[in-house]
Amino acid sequence: MSAQPRLLPWPGPAGKPCYLVSDADGAGYLSRLADEMEAVQLQMGTELIGHARLLLRDRKADARELRYLSNRLIEALQDALRVAESRGGRLPVSVDDGPDQSSGARE
C-alpha cells in the first residue's frame, strides 16, 4: 500500500476532498485516471487564461461576462490548487530537515 493517500482531482460527496489509497504505486486505473484528469484541468486553466486576457482587453465586455469569467477563473484556480496539494503530498520526505552541511549552504 502507498504510504500516504492521494488527494484526487475531483471532490467527493458534498464537495469534500476525495482520497485514493492504493497499492499499485501510481500504476492503477484510478491513479492513471486522476493523472489524466489533472492534465485536463491544468490545460483548461491555461486556455481560460487566454480567454480572460482577450475578454479583459475588450472595453465592451459587460459585468455579466466579467462575472462569468471570474467564476470560471475561481474554478480553475481551485482545480490547480488541488493538483498542487495532491502532487506536493506525494513528494518524498527528506530525512534531513536541515541545510545541506556538505556544501556549506545556509537558509
C-alpha positions as CSV (number, residue, x, y, z in Angstrom):
1,M,0.0,0.0,0.0
2,S,1.1,3.6,-0.6
3,A,2.5,5.4,2.4
4,Q,0.0,8.3,2.1
5,P,-3.5,8.6,0.5
6,R,-3.6,10.6,-2.8
7,L,-5.8,13.6,-3.0
8,L,-7.9,13.1,-6.1
9,P,-8.5,15.9,-8.6
10,W,-12.3,15.7,-8.1
11,P,-14.3,16.3,-5.0
12,G,-16.1,13.6,-3.1
13,P,-19.7,13.8,-1.8
14,A,-20.8,17.2,-0.6
15,G,-17.7,18.8,-2.2
16,K,-15.4,17.2,0.4
17,P,-11.9,16.0,-0.5
18,C,-11.7,12.6,-2.1
19,Y,-8.6,10.3,-1.5
20,L,-7.2,7.2,-3.1
21,V,-5.4,4.6,-1.1
22,S,-3.6,2.3,-3.5
23,D,-1.0,-0.5,-3.5
24,A,-0.4,0.0,-7.3
25,D,2.2,2.7,-6.8
26,G,0.5,5.1,-9.2
27,A,0.0,2.4,-11.9
28,G,-3.6,1.5,-11.1
29,Y,-6.6,2.5,-13.1
30,L,-7.8,5.2,-10.7
31,S,-4.3,6.7,-10.4
32,R,-4.0,6.9,-14.2
33,L,-7.5,8.4,-14.4
34,A,-6.5,11.0,-11.8
35,D,-3.3,11.8,-13.7
36,E,-5.3,12.3,-16.9
37,M,-7.9,14.5,-15.1
38,E,-5.2,16.7,-13.6
39,A,-3.7,17.2,-17.0
40,V,-7.1,18.2,-18.5
41,Q,-7.8,20.5,-15.6
42,L,-4.5,22.3,-16.0
43,Q,-4.9,22.6,-19.7
44,M,-8.3,24.0,-19.3
45,G,-6.9,26.6,-16.9
46,T,-4.3,27.5,-19.4
47,E,-6.9,28.0,-22.1
48,L,-9.1,30.0,-19.7
49,I,-6.2,32.4,-19.0
50,G,-6.0,33.1,-22.8
51,H,-9.8,33.8,-22.9
52,A,-9.5,36.0,-19.9
53,R,-6.8,38.1,-21.4
54,L,-8.9,38.6,-24.6
55,L,-12.0,39.5,-22.6
56,L,-10.2,41.9,-20.3
57,R,-8.9,43.8,-23.4
58,D,-12.4,44.2,-24.7
59,R,-13.7,47.5,-23.4
60,K,-17.2,46.5,-24.4
61,A,-17.2,43.5,-22.0
62,D,-20.1,43.9,-19.6
63,A,-20.5,43.0,-15.9
64,R,-22.3,39.7,-16.7
65,E,-19.4,38.5,-18.9
66,L,-16.8,39.5,-16.3
67,R,-18.7,37.8,-13.5
68,Y,-18.9,34.6,-15.6
69,L,-15.2,34.8,-16.3
70,S,-14.4,35.4,-12.6
71,N,-16.4,32.3,-11.7
72,R,-14.6,30.1,-14.3
73,L,-11.2,31.5,-13.1
74,I,-12.1,30.7,-9.5
75,E,-12.9,27.1,-10.5
76,A,-9.7,26.8,-12.5
77,L,-7.7,28.1,-9.6
78,Q,-9.4,25.7,-7.2
79,D,-8.5,22.8,-9.6
80,A,-4.9,24.0,-9.8
81,L,-4.5,24.3,-6.1
82,R,-6.0,20.8,-5.6
83,V,-3.5,19.4,-8.2
84,A,-0.6,21.2,-6.4
85,E,-1.7,19.9,-3.0
86,S,-2.0,16.4,-4.3
87,R,1.3,16.4,-6.0
88,G,3.0,18.1,-3.1
89,G,1.6,15.4,-0.8
90,R,3.3,12.7,-2.9
91,L,6.8,14.3,-2.8
92,P,9.3,12.2,-0.9
93,V,10.0,13.4,2.6
94,S,13.6,14.2,3.3
95,V,15.1,12.6,6.4
96,D,17.4,15.6,7.0
97,D,15.4,18.7,7.7
98,G,18.4,20.9,8.0
99,P,20.5,22.7,5.3
100,D,23.0,20.6,3.3
101,Q,26.0,20.5,5.5
102,S,28.4,19.2,2.8
103,S,28.0,22.2,0.6
104,G,28.0,24.8,3.4
105,A,24.6,26.1,2.2
106,R,22.5,28.1,4.7
107,E,18.9,29.0,4.8
